[in-house]
Amino acid sequence: MPKSTLHYSIEPFTAIGAEDSAEPTYIGRVANSQTINEKALVQRLVDRYGVSEAAAKTVLLGLRNEVEIAMAEGNRVNLDGFVQFFPSIQGTFSKKLERADRKRHKVSVSTRLAPKLHKDINARVRWKRVVSTSPRPHISRILTYDMNEVEVANPGMILTLQGRHLKIDPKDSEEGVFIVPGQRKGSALRIESYGPVQPTSIIFQIPAELTQGDYHIEVRNRMRNSKRLSTARYANKLTISKPSKDKATRKAAKSKVTSPR
């Protein structure tokens, strides 16, 4: 079987609901993925199999029409080793002898990919790792109230993250700034109190109840309306110490940072 090269990148990943730890988890993502539309698929058939463009179009159109007709008749369609289509009815009926109403009922189409398809695709793949070029959040600095870089902070302090692609939706519980225990396993604590949130900066307040220790600071968001979360972890750990009584800390702790409504 001829091989096909699949380009992939490795990126950090945070599983929602999973126990957080000091070490990040990494996943592979298909890189430079393109959509093969019908026109491109027809051209591939012409180039690879020597069929005419008209013949390729006719076969694809005929296959689609026959699947539609079979499904409209209530049949399952099984393309061996590829995919199975099967119909179902959506909507409820109030009486046993009630007739279907187009406004309340419709035929829904479901699909099930054949296990052989997965097996054949994996047998064909030649893996090649590349550097990811997709935009991801990045934390470059953590600053105090008076704009000094910080590695040690106190509960209640106001901090500013600076970087790129940091825009979050504070109303989405899966997005935001998260404080992750650095030397022990435990759940990440999501920041609830934010100041202005910008693509290049986020102002937030360290929870007053946060205990002493070393922590990682993460930003989790969805890029370009993606359904998958992207995670940025600051390179250095942030140490939480006992509250200081110096003037700067008192000033920061008294600053007003409220959660967006």
C-alpha positions as CSV (number, residue, x, y, z in Angstrom):
1,M,0.0,0.0,0.0
2,P,1.5,3.4,-1.0
3,K,2.2,5.7,2.0
4,S,0.8,9.2,2.5
5,T,2.7,11.7,4.6
6,L,0.7,13.2,7.6
7,H,2.2,16.3,9.1
8,Y,1.5,16.8,12.8
9,S,2.6,19.0,15.6
10,I,2.8,18.4,19.4
11,E,1.0,20.9,21.7
12,P,0.2,21.2,25.4
13,F,-3.3,20.1,26.3
14,T,-5.4,20.5,29.4
15,A,-8.2,17.9,29.9
16,I,-11.2,19.6,31.5
17,G,-12.2,17.8,34.7
18,A,-9.0,15.8,34.9
19,E,-6.7,16.2,37.9
20,D,-4.0,18.8,37.3
21,S,-0.4,18.2,38.0
22,A,2.9,20.0,37.6
23,E,3.7,18.3,34.4
24,P,1.7,19.3,31.3
25,T,0.1,16.7,28.9
26,Y,0.8,16.9,25.2
27,I,-1.3,15.9,22.3
28,G,-0.7,15.6,18.6
29,R,-2.6,17.7,16.1
30,V,-2.8,17.4,12.3
31,A,-0.9,20.4,10.9
32,N,-1.7,22.3,7.7
33,S,-5.0,20.5,7.2
34,Q,-6.9,21.5,4.1
35,T,-10.4,20.8,3.0
36,I,-10.8,18.6,-0.1
37,N,-14.0,19.8,-1.8
38,E,-15.9,18.1,-4.6
39,K,-14.0,19.8,-7.3
40,A,-10.6,18.8,-5.9
41,L,-11.8,15.3,-5.3
42,V,-12.9,15.0,-8.9
43,Q,-9.5,16.2,-10.0
44,R,-7.8,13.5,-7.8
45,L,-9.9,10.8,-9.4
46,V,-8.9,12.1,-12.9
47,D,-5.2,12.2,-11.9
48,R,-4.9,8.9,-10.1
49,Y,-7.2,6.6,-12.0
50,G,-7.3,8.0,-15.5
51,V,-11.1,8.5,-15.6
52,S,-12.5,11.5,-17.4
53,E,-13.7,14.5,-15.4
54,A,-17.3,14.0,-16.7
55,A,-17.2,10.3,-15.6
56,A,-15.9,11.2,-12.1
57,K,-18.6,13.8,-11.6
58,T,-21.3,11.4,-12.8
59,V,-20.2,8.7,-10.4
60,L,-20.1,11.1,-7.4
61,L,-23.5,12.6,-8.3
62,G,-25.0,9.2,-8.8
63,L,-23.7,7.9,-5.5
64,R,-25.1,10.9,-3.6
65,N,-28.5,10.6,-5.3
66,E,-28.8,6.9,-4.7
67,V,-27.9,7.3,-1.0
68,E,-30.6,10.1,-0.7
69,I,-33.2,7.9,-2.4
70,A,-32.4,4.9,-0.3
71,M,-32.5,6.9,2.9
72,A,-35.8,8.6,2.0
73,E,-37.2,5.0,1.6
74,G,-36.1,4.2,5.1
75,N,-33.2,2.0,4.1
76,R,-29.7,1.7,5.6
77,V,-26.9,2.2,3.2
78,N,-23.7,0.3,3.8
79,L,-20.6,1.1,1.8
80,D,-18.4,-1.9,2.9
81,G,-15.2,-0.9,4.6
82,F,-16.1,2.8,4.4
83,V,-19.3,4.1,6.1
84,Q,-22.9,3.2,6.9
85,F,-25.8,5.6,6.7
86,F,-29.0,5.0,8.5
87,P,-32.2,7.0,9.0
88,S,-34.1,7.8,12.2
89,I,-37.2,10.0,13.0
90,Q,-37.0,13.2,15.1
91,G,-39.9,14.6,16.9
92,T,-42.6,13.2,19.2
93,F,-46.2,12.1,18.5
94,S,-49.1,13.0,20.8
95,K,-51.3,10.1,19.7
96,K,-50.7,6.6,18.5
97,L,-52.5,7.1,15.2
98,E,-51.2,10.6,14.6
99,R,-49.7,11.2,11.1
100,A,-46.3,12.7,10.6
101,D,-46.2,16.5,10.3
102,R,-43.4,18.1,8.3
103,K,-43.4,21.0,10.8
104,R,-42.8,18.8,13.8
105,H,-41.1,15.7,12.4
106,K,-38.2,15.1,10.2
107,V,-35.8,12.3,9.1
108,S,-32.4,12.5,10.6
109,V,-29.4,10.9,9.1
110,S,-26.7,9.2,11.2
111,T,-23.4,7.7,10.1
112,R,-21.0,5.0,11.4
113,L,-17.5,4.7,10.1
114,A,-16.3,1.2,9.4
115,P,-13.5,0.0,11.7
116,K,-11.6,-1.1,8.5
117,L,-11.4,2.5,7.4
118,H,-9.5,3.5,10.5
119,K,-7.2,0.5,10.1
120,D,-6.5,1.2,6.4
121,I,-5.8,4.9,7.1
122,N,-3.3,4.1,9.8
123,A,-1.6,1.5,7.6
124,R,-1.2,4.2,4.9
125,V,0.2,7.0,7.1
126,R,3.8,8.1,7.2
127,W,4.3,10.4,10.2
128,K,6.2,13.6,10.0
129,R,6.4,16.0,13.0
130,V,6.5,19.7,12.3
131,V,6.5,22.9,14.3
132,S,3.0,24.3,14.9
133,T,2.2,27.5,13.1
134,S,-1.3,27.9,14.5
135,P,-1.9,30.8,16.9
136,R,-1.8,29.8,20.5
137,P,-1.9,31.8,23.8
138,H,1.5,32.7,25.2
139,I,2.4,34.3,28.6
140,S,5.6,36.4,28.4
141,R,5.6,38.1,31.8
142,I,3.7,38.4,35.1
143,L,3.7,41.8,36.7
144,T,2.8,43.3,40.0
145,Y,0.4,46.3,40.6
146,D,3.4,48.7,40.1
147,M,4.4,46.8,36.9
148,N,7.5,44.9,38.2
149,E,8.1,41.3,37.2
150,V,7.2,39.0,40.0
151,E,8.1,35.5,41.1
152,V,6.7,35.7,44.7
153,A,3.2,36.9,45.4
154,N,0.7,37.1,48.3
155,P,-3.0,36.1,48.4
156,G,-5.1,39.0,47.4
157,M,-2.5,40.6,45.2
158,I,-3.4,42.1,41.8
159,L,-1.3,40.7,39.0
160,T,-1.1,41.4,35.3
161,L,-0.3,38.7,32.6
162,Q,1.3,40.0,29.5
163,G,1.7,38.0,26.3
164,R,-0.2,37.3,23.1
165,H,-3.5,35.6,22.2
166,L,-4.6,35.9,25.8
167,K,-8.2,36.9,25.1
168,I,-10.6,34.8,27.3
169,D,-14.3,34.6,27.9
170,P,-14.6,35.0,31.7
171,K,-18.2,33.7,31.6
172,D,-17.0,30.3,30.2
173,S,-15.9,28.1,33.1
174,E,-13.5,26.2,30.9
175,E,-11.6,29.4,29.9
176,G,-9.7,31.8,32.1
177,V,-6.6,32.1,34.2
178,F,-5.8,28.9,36.2
179,I,-3.5,28.4,39.2
180,V,-2.1,24.9,39.1
181,P,-0.2,23.3,42.1
182,G,3.4,23.0,41.2
183,Q,4.9,20.4,43.5
184,R,1.9,18.2,44.3
185,K,-1.1,16.8,42.5
186,G,-4.3,18.6,42.8
187,S,-7.1,20.5,41.0
188,A,-6.4,23.8,39.3
189,L,-8.0,26.8,40.8
190,R,-9.8,29.0,38.3
191,I,-9.5,32.8,38.8
192,E,-12.9,34.4,39.3
193,S,-11.9,38.1,39.7
194,Y,-10.7,39.9,36.6
195,G,-9.9,43.4,35.6
196,P,-9.6,44.4,31.9
197,V,-9.1,41.4,29.6
198,Q,-7.2,42.1,26.4
199,P,-5.5,39.9,23.8
200,T,-2.1,41.1,25.1
201,S,-2.9,41.4,28.8
202,I,-5.1,40.1,31.6
203,I,-5.5,41.7,35.1
204,F,-6.6,39.3,37.8
205,Q,-6.6,38.9,41.6
206,I,-5.0,36.0,43.4
207,P,-7.6,34.3,45.6
208,A,-7.3,35.3,49.3
209,E,-7.7,31.6,50.3
210,L,-4.8,30.4,48.2
211,T,-2.3,28.5,50.5
212,Q,1.5,28.9,50.5
213,G,3.5,27.0,47.9
214,D,4.7,27.0,44.3
215,Y,2.2,27.2,41.5
216,H,2.0,27.3,37.7
217,I,0.0,30.0,36.0
218,E,-2.0,29.0,32.9
219,V,-4.3,30.7,30.4
220,R,-6.9,28.5,28.8
221,N,-8.9,29.7,25.9
222,R,-10.4,28.8,22.5
223,M,-8.7,30.3,19.5
224,R,-10.9,31.5,16.6
225,N,-14.1,30.0,17.9
226,S,-12.4,26.5,18.1
227,K,-14.1,23.9,20.2
228,R,-10.8,22.7,21.6
229,L,-9.0,24.5,24.4
230,S,-5.6,25.9,24.0
231,T,-3.3,26.2,27.0
232,A,-0.4,28.6,27.8
233,R,1.7,27.9,30.9
234,Y,4.1,30.5,32.2
235,A,7.7,29.2,32.1
236,N,8.5,30.1,35.7
237,K,6.7,29.0,38.8
238,L,4.9,31.6,41.0
239,T,5.5,31.2,44.7
240,I,2.7,32.2,47.1
241,S,4.0,33.3,50.5
242,K,2.6,34.8,53.6
243,P,0.8,38.1,53.2
244,S,3.2,41.0,53.4
245,K,2.4,44.2,55.4
246,D,4.4,46.5,53.2
247,K,2.6,49.5,51.6
248,A,2.7,48.2,48.0
249,T,1.0,44.9,49.0
250,R,-1.7,46.7,51.0
251,K,-2.3,49.0,48.0
252,A,-2.7,46.0,45.7
253,A,-4.9,44.0,48.0
254,K,-7.3,47.0,48.3
255,S,-7.6,47.6,44.6
256,K,-10.9,46.7,43.1
257,V,-11.1,43.9,40.7
258,T,-14.5,42.5,40.0
259,S,-15.7,39.6,37.9
260,P,-17.4,40.6,34.6
261,R,-21.1,40.4,34.7
